[in-house]
């Protein structure tokens, strides 16, 4: 499949599909390419908490798509994506209070040398320097401002890359959270019938 502009959207993205969202001008005369992919449920079990809170924006990850960004020379990205990013007409937009120059791409299931470009997720307990310096916003949490999620007592960091072909994800099994004892709450309740003893 040829890389073709405007063949997909974030809203229409389904699990297993990848989207090259846009190119953004960054320092040094480079561009940053944004990729998005919804993970198939067999790659990552769907969280019922997010399903039962689907109308609450705090439980969604931008429509469920994982994101990653790749910085490139505009001429190299142009050649590899088959899109002219050197002479493109970038739009000036404000995102999160910052003025940026963006060129929309919306290329569905991009390829390189006949192989699909995919997002690969690698969870680790070893943060990068930047993640370590920004722990509050980079360590994995239960919801946007929830408790930190740990693996063997250590914070989990989720890193994403763009790979060719099938991704080989690494997901760490979160530590189980100790629940409060319910024996005190239900001491006077017959668990079988639900009757309350007085």
N, C-alpha and C positions, 0 to 999 in steps of 0.2 A: 504494500500500500504506500502510495506517495504521500509525503507530508503536505497536507493541504490546509490553508487558513480557513477558519470559521466552519469547521466540520463537527464541532462539539461545544458544549457549555458545561459549566459546573453544575447547573441545576439538573441537567439531563444525564450526568455521569452515573454509570451503574458499576457495581463491584467488578473488578478485574479490568476496567478501562482506565487509561491514562490520558491526561490532558495537559498540553503545553499551554498554560494560561496566557502569559504575556512576557514581553521583554521589558526590562526597566534599565534606564541609563544609571550607571554608578560611577564612582570615582575612578580615575585612571583611564578614562575613555572606554571602559568596558561596559558590558551589559550583563544583567542578572536575569536568567531565564527561570520562571516559576513553573513547576510541575505539580500536578494534583492527581491523586489516585484513590479510589475507594477500594479498600481491601475486601476481598471475598470473605464470606463468613467462615469458610473452612480454613482460611489462613489465620483468622483471629475470631474467636467466638464473639458473637454479638452480646453486648452488655444489656441485660434486661432493665437495669437502672436507667440507661439512656432511652430505651424503648418506652418505659412507663413515664418518662419525663420529656418526650419528644417535642412538646410545645414550649419547653423551657430552654431558651437559648444557651443557658449555662451548661447544658448537658450535650450540646452538639459541638462538633469540630468542623465548623464551616461546611455544613452540609454532609459531614461524615467523611470528607476527603482528607487524606494525609497530604501534606505539602512538603516540598523541598525546593531549594534554590541552587542554581549552578551559575557561577560567574564565568564569563567567556569573553574572548576577543570578538567584537561584532562581526568581523570578516569570517572568522572560523565558524561561529554559530550560523551565519548566513549560508555558508557552503553546506554545512552538515544538516541543517533543517530545510534547506532549499527555499529560504525566505530572505529577502534583502533587508537586513537589520542595520546596514550602514547608512542607506539613503531613506529609510522609512520615515514617515511623518509621525513622530511621537506626540502624544497628547499630554498636556500638563494637567495633572490631577492632584488633589490633596487626599492623602491616605494617612489616617491616624495623626492628623495635624501636620504632616510633612508634605511639602510640594515635591512631586516626583514626575519624571517623564516616562510614560508608559506607551508601549505599542502592543495592542491586543493581538494575540495569535490564535488561541482556541483551536489548536491542532489536536484532533482526537487520535489516540493510539499512534504516537510518533514512532518512526523507524529510523534505523541507521544500518546501512549495509544489509538490508533485509531482515534485521532483528528488531523486535519491539523494544522500546525504551520503557523501563518500568521503575517504580519506586520500591526500594528495599528498606525495610525497617530493622534496625539493630538496637536492641535494648542492652544497656550495660550499667554496671555500678561504678565505672571509672569515668568521671566527668572530664570534659575538656577544661582548659583553664577558664574559658569564658563561661561554661556551665557552672563551674565551681564558684566563680565570682558573682553569678546571678542565680544562685540556688533557689530563691523564692519563685522564680518564673521558669526555671528550666527542669527542675526535678518533677517527676511524675506525681500527679495528685488525683484524688477522688473529686472530680468536678473542678471548676475554675479556681475556687478558693478553699477546697476541701483539704482533708488530711493528706500528708505525703504517703505515697505507696512505696513499700520497701521490699527488697529481696534479701533474705538472710540478714535483716537488720540494716541494710544499706540502701540509700536512695537509688532510684532507678532513673536513668536518663535514656531518652528515646532519640536515636539519631536516624536520619533518612538520607539516602543517596539515590542517584539514578544509575541503573545498571542495564546492560543489554541482555535480553532473554528473560527467563523465569527467575524471579527474585528468590533468595534464600533468606527468609526472615529469621530473626532471633528475638523471641519474646521470653521474658523472665517471668516465672510463676511468682506472683505476689505473695508475701507472707500473709498467713491467715490472721485476721483481726480477732483478738480475744473478745468474746461477747460477754455481757453481764449475765450473771446467774439469774435465771428466771424462776428459780425455786421459791424465792421470797415473794415474788409478784403473784405466782399462781399457787401458793401454799394452800389456799382454801378452794381451789377449783379442781373438779374431777375432770382430768384430761380427756377421758373417754366420752363423757356426756356433756361437758361444758357447764355442769351445774355448780353453783357456788354454795359451798357449805358455810353455815353460819356458826 
